[in-house]
Amino acid sequence: MLHWSLIFLVIAIIAGILGFTGIAGAAIGIAKFLFFLFLAVWLIVFFVIRKAV
């Protein structure tokens, strides 16, 4: 998930540089969503494993 987030971030940066602001905005939105989803899943797994040990 983090990998896909970084891919969409790179796509957004390249699209922004080339002037495709609509695509850049959509890509950065997807990248932010995937990053926060990754962060939430990571925190849940971290606390579940910590509690089990």
C-alpha positions in Angstrom: 0.0 0.0 0.0 2.8 2.4 0.8 4.4 1.5 -2.5 1.3 2.4 -4.4 1.0 5.7 -2.4 4.5 6.6 -3.5 3.8 5.7 -7.1 0.7 8.0 -7.2 2.8 10.8 -5.5 5.4 10.5 -8.3 2.6 10.6 -10.9 1.1 13.7 -9.3 4.5 15.5 -9.3 5.2 14.6 -12.9 1.7 15.6 -14.0 1.9 18.9 -12.0 5.2 19.7 -13.7 3.8 19.0 -17.1 0.7 21.1 -16.4 -2.0 18.4 -16.0 -3.5 19.8 -12.9 -6.6 17.7 -12.9 -4.7 14.4 -13.1 -2.2 15.7 -10.5 -5.0 16.6 -8.1 -6.6 13.2 -8.5 -3.3 11.4 -8.1 -2.4 13.3 -4.9 -5.8 12.6 -3.5 -5.4 8.9 -4.1 -1.8 9.0 -2.7 -3.0 10.7 0.5 -5.9 8.2 0.9 -3.6 5.2 0.4 -0.9 6.6 2.8 -3.5 7.2 5.6 -5.0 3.8 5.0 -1.5 2.2 5.2 -0.9 4.2 8.4 -4.1 3.0 10.0 -3.6 -0.6 9.1 0.0 -0.4 10.4 -1.0 1.0 13.7 -3.8 -1.6 14.2 -1.4 -4.4 13.4 1.3 -2.9 15.6 -1.0 -2.7 18.7 -2.5 -6.2 18.1 1.0 -7.8 17.9 2.2 -5.8 20.9 -0.9 -6.9 22.9 -0.4 -10.5 21.9 3.2 -10.6 23.1 
